[in-house]
Amino acid sequence: MIYRQTALLLVALAVLAALAGLAAGAAAGWAFFAISVSAILAWHVRHLARLERWLADPVPGKVPEGQGIWDEVLAALHRLERDAARREKELGNALAHMRRAVQALPDGVVILDRRNHIEWFNRTAEAQLQLDVRTDLGQNIANLVREPAFIEYLDSPRDEAVRITRAPSLALSLQLISFGQAQKMLLSRDVTQAERVDTMRRDFVANVSHELRTPLTVLVGFLETIHNLKLDPQRQRDYLGMMQEQASRMQRIIEDLLTLSSLDSAPPAAADKRIAVAPLLQRLKADAEALSSGKHTIRTQIESPSDLLGMETELASAFGNLVSNAIRYTPAGGTVTLAWREGEDGARFSVEDTGIGIEAEHIPRLTERFYRVDRSRSRETGGTGLGLAIAKHALARHDATLEVESQPGKGSRFSARFPARRLAAKNLTV
């Protein structure tokens, strides 16, 4: 409305100027009219020129000022420019926030254009796919991830993901998702641990089936023999004794499995119960001597032990498994040493033997359920294959870790390390 009012005012002024000129004479009137119109046009041209110069180089916040109708026009343009700057800032902040969120994802994210050229990727994708933000932006992803399975998947995407291996110990699941205008998002997920757990699950099911099938086969065989044959009393007693031995073996396996199950689902052990370490180690030494039957030398090295905080039954079981393993796998005449040492960072209980030792390749898997370095020898010694798994879980509930050092033919040392927070003040009454 104000624009029309201003325009009408300018025309009225020009007409008044012309009428005033006509009163003085026709020629003078037209001259006044022409001068007025020219002045008005010049005024508009000047504002148009200033606006054109700004549009050629639109510096934010530098919209030119005007007068009259141009003041309203340029003020409106200034408001539009200011609102656009505000929206651009908000959009930039939203984009930065989105990128920070994507950077925090545990999965890799790569943005691709329609020709599979890389537009952006987060740090996880950089590490998993071995990309370099300095050189790989704009590159075709097929030139950087050259696994045949991925190239085939890139050419003909499908709903399910594709699995590739980027390093000897790194398995990745890759999936393409279309979005926007012909853009694609490549998601990468590290499935190494998931596959390892799945392998362990399958091995566990196979192993427990095998461990229970063996004694069951023996039991069934002896039962059929006793049922079908007339045996003398002594032979029957022998068979019944072997059956009882196999039944006891199955019972030990089931009890260990139940123990593991309870440890898996249990919360961290309470830290309000004191465990007197010195008497516990003395009991462990007595148990070791009974199991050894005089075939080994059992030693202890105890340095003024503090009390431990936790569940005595669980730690006694964990320590006992370490001691029994040392006895079982140390030839007659060898030495088994039980040691307790303390320092500023906590305490360590260790069982060191002079036994057969363990190859380095087996050490990372020793605490897996039913994992055995030598299956036949383990069964001969009466082990269930679950002792070290129980020890590891029981120690974990007490914030402790199990460490293994071994050399084939020289012996092994199994150590349970406890943090300082699991030690109580020295109990002077012990």
SULBELBEL-V80479 format. One record per residue. PHI is phi as a letter, one per 30 degrees, with the letter a starting at -180 (none if undefined). NEAR is the number of other ideal C-beta (glycine too) atoms within 10 Angstrom. Layout:
# SULBELBEL-V80479
phi:PHI near:NEAR
phi:PHI near:NEAR
This chain:
# SULBELBEL-V80479
phi:none near:5
phi:d near:10
phi:d near:11
phi:d near:9
phi:d near:10
phi:d near:15
phi:d near:13
phi:d near:10
phi:d near:12
phi:d near:18
phi:d near:13
phi:d near:10
phi:d near:13
phi:d near:18
phi:d near:12
phi:d near:13
phi:d near:19
phi:d near:20
phi:d near:12
phi:d near:13
phi:d near:20
phi:d near:15
phi:d near:9
phi:d near:11
phi:k near:10
phi:d near:9
phi:d near:10
phi:d near:14
phi:d near:17
phi:d near:13
phi:d near:15
phi:e near:19
phi:d near:19
phi:d near:14
phi:d near:14
phi:d near:19
phi:d near:15
phi:d near:10
phi:d near:14
phi:d near:15
phi:d near:10
phi:d near:10
phi:d near:16
phi:d near:14
phi:d near:10
phi:d near:13
phi:d near:20
phi:d near:11
phi:d near:11
phi:d near:16
phi:d near:17
phi:d near:10
phi:d near:11
phi:d near:16
phi:d near:10
phi:d near:7
phi:b near:7
phi:d near:11
phi:d near:8
phi:e near:10
phi:i near:8
phi:c near:10
phi:d near:21
phi:d near:15
phi:c near:11
phi:b near:18
phi:b near:10
phi:i near:16
phi:d near:19
phi:d near:19
phi:d near:14
phi:d near:13
phi:d near:14
phi:d near:19
phi:d near:13
phi:d near:11
phi:d near:17
phi:d near:15
phi:d near:11
phi:d near:11
phi:d near:17
phi:d near:13
phi:d near:10
phi:d near:11
phi:d near:12
phi:d near:10
phi:d near:10
phi:d near:11
phi:d near:10
phi:d near:10
phi:d near:10
phi:d near:10
phi:d near:10
phi:d near:10
phi:d near:10
phi:d near:10
phi:d near:10
phi:d near:10
phi:d near:13
phi:d near:10
phi:d near:10
phi:d near:19
phi:d near:12
phi:d near:10
phi:d near:14
phi:d near:7
phi:c near:16
phi:d near:23
phi:b near:19
phi:b near:27
phi:c near:18
phi:c near:21
phi:d near:15
phi:d near:11
phi:c near:8
phi:i near:17
phi:d near:15
phi:d near:22
phi:c near:12
phi:a near:13
phi:a near:24
phi:c near:22
phi:d near:15
phi:d near:20
phi:d near:23
phi:e near:15
phi:d near:14
phi:d near:22
phi:c near:22
phi:h near:13
phi:c near:21
phi:b near:10
phi:d near:12
phi:d near:6
phi:b near:9
phi:c near:18
phi:d near:13
phi:i near:9
phi:d near:14
phi:d near:15
phi:d near:24
phi:d near:13
phi:d near:11
phi:c near:15
phi:c near:21
phi:c near:10
phi:d near:15
phi:e near:8
phi:d near:12
phi:d near:21
phi:d near:14
phi:d near:10
phi:d near:19
phi:d near:19
phi:d near:9
phi:b near:6
phi:e near:13
phi:b near:9
phi:d near:7
phi:d near:9
phi:d near:16
phi:c near:18
phi:c near:16
phi:b near:20
phi:b near:12
phi:c near:19
phi:b near:10
phi:e near:5
phi:b near:8
phi:b near:14
phi:c near:17
phi:b near:24
phi:c near:17
phi:c near:24
phi:b near:17
phi:c near:20
phi:b near:12
phi:d near:12
phi:a near:9
phi:i near:10
phi:c near:7
phi:i near:10
phi:d near:13
phi:b near:19
phi:c near:15
phi:c near:22
phi:c near:16
phi:b near:24
phi:b near:19
phi:d near:18
phi:c near:15
phi:d near:15
phi:d near:9
phi:d near:12
phi:d near:13
phi:d near:12
phi:d near:10
phi:d near:11
phi:d near:11
phi:d near:15
phi:d near:11
phi:d near:10
phi:d near:15
phi:d near:16
phi:d near:10
phi:d near:11
phi:d near:19
phi:d near:17
phi:d near:10
phi:d near:11
phi:d near:21
phi:d near:15
phi:d near:10
phi:d near:14
phi:d near:19
phi:d near:13
phi:d near:11
phi:d near:18
phi:d near:17
phi:d near:11
phi:d near:14
phi:d near:18
phi:d near:12
phi:d near:10
phi:d near:13
phi:d near:15
phi:d near:7
phi:c near:8
phi:c near:10
phi:d near:7
phi:c near:13
phi:d near:8
phi:e near:7
phi:d near:8
phi:d near:13
phi:d near:15
phi:d near:11
phi:d near:13
phi:d near:18
phi:d near:12
phi:d near:10
phi:d near:15
phi:d near:18
phi:d near:11
phi:d near:13
phi:d near:17
phi:d near:14
phi:d near:12
phi:d near:18
phi:d near:17
phi:d near:11
phi:d near:14
phi:d near:18
phi:d near:13
phi:d near:12
phi:d near:21
phi:d near:20
phi:d near:10
phi:d near:17
phi:d near:17
phi:d near:11
phi:d near:11
phi:d near:21
phi:d near:11
phi:c near:7
phi:d near:13
phi:d near:6
phi:e near:10
phi:d near:21
phi:d near:11
phi:c near:14
phi:c near:8
phi:c near:13
phi:c near:16
phi:c near:22
phi:d near:17
phi:d near:25
phi:e near:15
phi:d near:12
phi:d near:20
phi:d near:20
phi:d near:14
phi:d near:12
phi:d near:21
phi:d near:17
phi:d near:11
phi:d near:17
phi:d near:21
phi:d near:15
phi:d near:10
phi:d near:17
phi:d near:20
phi:h near:9
phi:i near:9
phi:d near:12
phi:b near:22
phi:c near:14
phi:c near:20
phi:b near:13
phi:b near:15
phi:b near:12
phi:c near:15
phi:c near:10
phi:g near:10
phi:d near:22
phi:d near:23
phi:d near:19
phi:c near:24
phi:c near:19
phi:l near:25
phi:c near:17
phi:d near:14
phi:d near:10
phi:d near:22
phi:d near:25
phi:d near:16
phi:d near:17
phi:d near:26
phi:d near:24
phi:d near:19
phi:d near:22
phi:d near:25
phi:d near:23
phi:d near:20
phi:d near:23
phi:d near:28
phi:d near:23
phi:d near:18
phi:c near:21
phi:c near:21
phi:d near:11
phi:e near:9
phi:j near:9
phi:d near:18
phi:b near:15
phi:b near:25
phi:c near:17
phi:c near:22
phi:b near:17
phi:b near:21
phi:b near:15
phi:b near:17
phi:a near:9
phi:d near:5
phi:c near:10
phi:k near:17
phi:b near:21
phi:b near:17
phi:c near:26
phi:b near:18
phi:b near:23
phi:c near:19
phi:b near:26
phi:c near:19
phi:d near:22
phi:d near:18
phi:i near:17
phi:b near:19
phi:d near:10
phi:e near:10
phi:d near:8
phi:d near:15
phi:e near:15
phi:d near:10
phi:c near:13
phi:d near:21
phi:d near:18
phi:d near:18
phi:d near:20
phi:i near:20
phi:d near:20
phi:b near:16
phi:d near:17
phi:b near:13
phi:d near:14
phi:d near:7
phi:d near:13
phi:d near:19
phi:d near:15
phi:d near:10
phi:d near:12
phi:i near:12
phi:d near:19
phi:c near:20
phi:i near:19
phi:c near:24
phi:e near:21
phi:d near:22
phi:d near:24
phi:d near:22
phi:d near:26
phi:d near:20
phi:d near:20
phi:d near:27
phi:d near:25
phi:d near:16
phi:d near:19
phi:c near:23
phi:i near:17
phi:c near:26
phi:b near:14
phi:c near:19
phi:c near:13
phi:b near:16
phi:b near:14
phi:a near:21
phi:b near:12
phi:e near:12
phi:i near:9
phi:c near:11
phi:k near:22
phi:b near:24
phi:b near:17
phi:c near:23
phi:b near:18
phi:c near:23
phi:c near:17
phi:c near:23
phi:d near:13
phi:d near:12
phi:d near:10
phi:c near:21
phi:c near:17
phi:c near:18
phi:e near:8
phi:e near:13
phi:d near:14
phi:d near:5
phi:d near:5
phi:d near:12
